[in-house]
Amino acid sequence: MPKIPPINSNWLIKILEKEGFQVIRKKGSHIILINKEKNRIVIPMHPGKDIKPGLLRAILREAGINREKFLKLLKEK
């Protein structure tokens, strides 16, 4: 199974929006997204830095997206 690569936070937000999340606000350098089930996801937005695999796995787990689905969505972008 392929490893999860580091990803730009803008790409991650686009992927989460495809899965039904909406940006509700921005506070400092963090974007807060929410979906219909009221699951809240916080994405760090630090210029020039990618989200590393460990944090990315935690965000995907909170969002209810498995590795295979994420990699498929990443290829579709």
C-alpha positions in Angstrom: 0.0 0.0 0.0 1.5 3.4 -1.0 2.4 5.8 1.7 0.5 9.1 2.3 2.6 11.9 0.9 3.0 15.4 2.4 0.4 17.7 0.9 -0.2 21.4 0.6 -3.0 22.6 2.9 -4.9 24.2 0.0 -5.1 20.9 -1.8 -6.3 19.2 1.4 -9.1 21.8 1.8 -10.2 21.2 -1.8 -10.3 17.4 -1.2 -12.3 17.9 2.0 -14.7 20.2 0.2 -15.3 17.4 -2.4 -16.3 15.2 0.6 -18.9 17.6 1.9 -16.9 19.9 4.2 -17.4 23.6 4.1 -15.0 26.4 5.3 -16.8 28.2 8.2 -14.1 30.5 9.4 -10.4 31.3 9.6 -8.7 32.1 12.9 -5.1 33.1 12.7 -3.2 30.6 10.6 -5.9 27.9 10.9 -9.0 27.1 8.7 -12.0 25.5 10.3 -14.2 23.2 8.2 -17.5 21.5 9.2 -19.7 19.0 7.5 -23.4 18.0 7.7 -22.8 15.7 10.7 -21.2 18.7 12.5 -17.7 17.1 12.4 -15.2 19.9 12.8 -11.8 19.8 11.2 -9.0 22.3 11.8 -6.3 22.7 9.0 -3.1 24.6 9.7 -2.3 27.1 6.9 1.4 28.0 7.2 2.9 29.5 4.1 5.6 27.4 2.4 5.0 24.3 4.6 3.2 21.1 3.7 1.1 19.0 6.1 3.2 16.0 7.0 1.9 12.5 6.9 1.3 12.0 10.6 -0.9 15.1 11.0 -2.6 14.3 7.6 -3.5 10.8 8.9 -5.0 12.3 12.0 -7.1 14.8 10.0 -8.3 12.1 7.6 -9.3 9.9 10.5 -11.3 12.8 12.0 -12.9 13.4 8.6 -13.8 9.7 8.2 -11.7 9.3 5.0 -9.6 6.1 4.6 -6.2 6.0 2.9 -7.4 4.4 -0.4 -10.2 7.0 -0.8 -7.7 9.9 0.0 -5.2 8.6 -2.6 -8.0 8.3 -5.2 -9.2 11.8 -4.5 -5.6 13.1 -4.6 -5.1 11.6 -8.1 -8.4 13.3 -9.3 -7.4 16.8 -8.3 
